[in-house]
Amino acid sequence: MPLHIEAVTNKQFSLGKTFITQGALTYCQENNIDYLELTHRHTAGDFGIVGYLDNAQLTRAERQHGPYLTYDGLKLNAVAILDSQGIVLSIYPSPSPKGNSQLWIETLLADDKTYTTISLPSEYLETTTHIPI
């Protein structure tokens, strides 16, 4: 059943189609982590350890040439949101002392092909099952 996670106050961008990997879903369930709350924070500009959108300060050159001038994740997120294209990445530390220490939420902004994936860092380059949420 699709969840209506788009109705977020202070939303900075759309999530598009939203997925969670099986590993992230299992991890959230086992550790009582509310991944929907994390998606709300993500769209509101709270990117976890990457920083807060309100704190992003771009130079004119960074605004125009983003990924070519900086590797700063917060600035890259800001440029992607301003341009409505690119990748917005949030990294949230996990409260669990078990193996994994982070959950990632990545939104690819691309007009009508925008999508968001919640995953564990270990799943990033793997071929995994993505479950629509």
Backbone torsions as a table, in degrees:
resi	resn	phi	psi	omega
1	MET	NA	125.2	179.0
2	PRO	-65.5	139.3	177.3
3	LEU	-100.0	146.1	-178.6
4	HIS	-91.2	75.3	-178.0
5	ILE	-93.0	3.0	178.5
6	GLU	-77.7	-21.2	-176.6
7	ALA	-80.7	74.3	-176.8
8	VAL	-118.0	130.8	174.9
9	THR	-71.8	149.5	-178.7
10	ASN	63.4	25.5	-178.7
11	LYS	-66.9	130.6	-178.5
12	GLN	-96.5	-21.8	-178.1
13	PHE	-162.3	165.2	179.7
14	SER	-88.3	144.9	177.1
15	LEU	-79.9	-22.9	-174.0
16	GLY	65.6	-151.0	175.5
17	LYS	-68.2	134.7	-173.5
18	THR	-120.8	133.8	-176.2
19	PHE	-131.5	156.5	170.9
20	ILE	-131.9	138.1	178.1
21	THR	-73.9	157.5	179.5
22	GLN	-60.1	-41.1	179.7
23	GLY	-62.3	-43.8	178.9
24	ALA	-66.7	-40.3	178.9
25	LEU	-61.8	-47.6	178.9
26	THR	-61.2	-45.1	-179.5
27	TYR	-61.1	-43.3	178.6
28	CYS	-63.6	-43.0	179.6
29	GLN	-64.0	-44.3	-178.0
30	GLU	-67.9	-26.4	-174.8
31	ASN	-113.3	12.7	177.3
32	ASN	53.3	47.7	179.2
33	ILE	-103.6	127.5	-179.6
34	ASP	-87.4	95.4	-177.4
35	TYR	-68.3	-23.9	176.3
36	LEU	-68.5	-38.1	175.6
37	GLU	-61.5	-40.4	178.8
38	LEU	-64.7	-36.7	177.8
39	THR	-67.3	-33.5	176.0
40	HIS	-64.4	-45.0	177.8
41	ARG	-61.8	-43.5	179.6
42	HIS	-55.7	-51.7	-177.3
43	THR	-72.2	-20.5	179.0
44	ALA	-85.7	-4.3	177.6
45	GLY	96.2	12.8	172.8
46	ASP	-99.9	100.5	-173.4
47	PHE	-96.0	24.0	178.8
48	GLY	66.9	-131.6	-177.1
49	ILE	-71.6	-10.5	174.9
50	VAL	-72.1	-31.1	177.3
51	GLY	125.8	-174.2	-179.2
52	TYR	-108.8	134.6	-178.9
53	LEU	-54.3	-38.3	-179.9
54	ASP	-60.3	-21.1	-178.9
55	ASN	-93.3	-2.8	-178.8
56	ALA	-74.6	124.8	177.0
57	GLN	-123.0	111.0	-176.8
58	LEU	-101.2	137.6	169.4
59	THR	-76.4	166.5	178.1
60	ARG	-58.9	-42.0	-179.4
61	ALA	-65.7	-42.0	178.0
62	GLU	-64.0	-38.4	179.2
63	ARG	-63.3	-39.3	-177.4
64	GLN	-79.7	-34.9	-170.9
65	HIS	-124.1	12.4	179.0
66	GLY	7.8	-91.5	-173.0
67	PRO	-63.1	-16.6	179.9
68	TYR	-85.2	-14.2	-176.1
69	LEU	-116.8	-13.9	-176.4
70	THR	-146.2	150.5	172.0
71	TYR	-110.1	5.2	-178.9
72	ASP	-68.5	116.2	-175.9
73	GLY	-58.7	-39.4	179.9
74	LEU	-64.8	-43.6	178.6
75	LYS	-66.4	-39.0	177.7
76	LEU	-63.7	-40.0	175.7
77	ASN	-60.5	-44.3	-178.9
78	ALA	-61.9	-44.1	179.3
79	VAL	-63.2	-43.6	179.5
80	ALA	-60.3	-43.1	-180.0
81	ILE	-67.5	-44.1	179.4
82	LEU	-62.5	-37.3	-178.7
83	ASP	-89.1	-8.2	-175.3
84	SER	55.6	33.4	174.1
85	GLN	-159.1	145.2	-177.4
86	GLY	118.6	-164.1	-174.9
87	ILE	-114.4	133.8	173.5
88	VAL	-113.0	121.3	-176.4
89	LEU	-118.7	129.8	171.4
90	SER	-116.7	142.5	177.5
91	ILE	-128.7	116.9	-178.1
92	TYR	-111.9	124.5	176.8
93	PRO	-67.5	142.9	179.6
94	SER	-89.7	142.6	177.7
95	PRO	-76.9	-6.4	-174.9
96	SER	-84.0	137.8	176.0
97	PRO	-78.9	-4.8	-179.4
98	LYS	-72.6	155.7	178.9
99	GLY	-7.6	-70.4	-175.2
100	ASN	-74.5	142.2	-178.2
101	SER	-118.5	0.0	-176.8
102	GLN	-146.0	155.2	166.2
103	LEU	-120.2	138.2	178.3
104	TRP	-109.2	140.3	170.0
105	ILE	-124.5	122.2	-177.0
106	GLU	-125.4	125.1	176.1
107	THR	-112.3	126.5	173.0
108	LEU	-96.7	110.8	179.2
109	LEU	-88.0	117.5	-177.2
110	ALA	-157.8	70.1	178.5
111	ASP	48.7	-121.7	-176.5
112	ASP	-82.5	1.4	178.9
113	LYS	-108.6	20.2	179.4
114	THR	-65.5	136.0	175.3
115	TYR	-149.6	157.7	-178.1
116	THR	-127.5	139.0	177.6
117	THR	-128.5	132.0	172.5
118	ILE	-101.8	126.7	-176.5
119	SER	-150.9	170.2	170.0
120	LEU	-89.3	149.1	178.3
121	PRO	-55.2	-35.0	-178.7
122	SER	-66.8	-18.3	-178.9
123	GLU	-94.1	-4.0	-169.4
124	TYR	-54.6	-47.5	-177.6
125	LEU	-101.9	3.0	178.9
126	GLU	-83.9	156.8	169.6
127	THR	-85.3	110.0	-176.8
128	THR	-126.5	165.7	176.0
129	THR	-81.2	128.4	178.2
130	HIS	-107.0	125.3	-176.5
131	ILE	-102.7	123.5	177.4
132	PRO	-63.8	141.4	175.3
133	ILE	-124.3	NA	NA
